[in-house]
Amino acid sequence: MRTPRKSLAETSTSFGSPVRSGRYACIVALGVVIRGETPHFEYVAEGTTRGLGQVSVESGLPVGFGVLTVDTLDQAVERAGGAAGNKGYEAAAAAIEAADVIARLRASHAAD
């Protein structure tokens, strides 16, 4: 099995160019939405979830969902490498594993 090549494409509002380039086997979305005193938290969290799902459907790539939705900054810190684990690492590992499985299935199917 070949060693996967890793690269980073940072995007702020549009996934279009990097996702459609064909250079990537998976996508990992990392971020945090911290609840405030307005309903924006729900809008942003729902929009993020829906948008990343749409990216996965349109691109055909696995998307690791490492976007934390928390009430406080302390909760975010705990989930980003503290006592509650590292949710970003877990999202990345899951996306890479899914991409590997897809690649192996495609290779197996091509060999048949």
C-alpha angles and dihedrals in degrees: 000000000000122000110255116244112231127209136160128228111184115203130176106190111355131051094182105105101040094041096049094044093088089227096109133071095194144001127232118197115199127182147104135245113198118200116244133178095279133069091253090100092065093045094049095043093048093044092050093050093046093044095051091048089053091049090054093048095046096042098038088225127126112251121210107214106215097155111127120212108198143157097226142022089243090060090051092051091049091052094045097064105319131103092309092058131247109298093182091057090047091051091049093047092050093049092048092048091050091049090050092051091049091050092050092048091050091048091049092048091049090052092055 
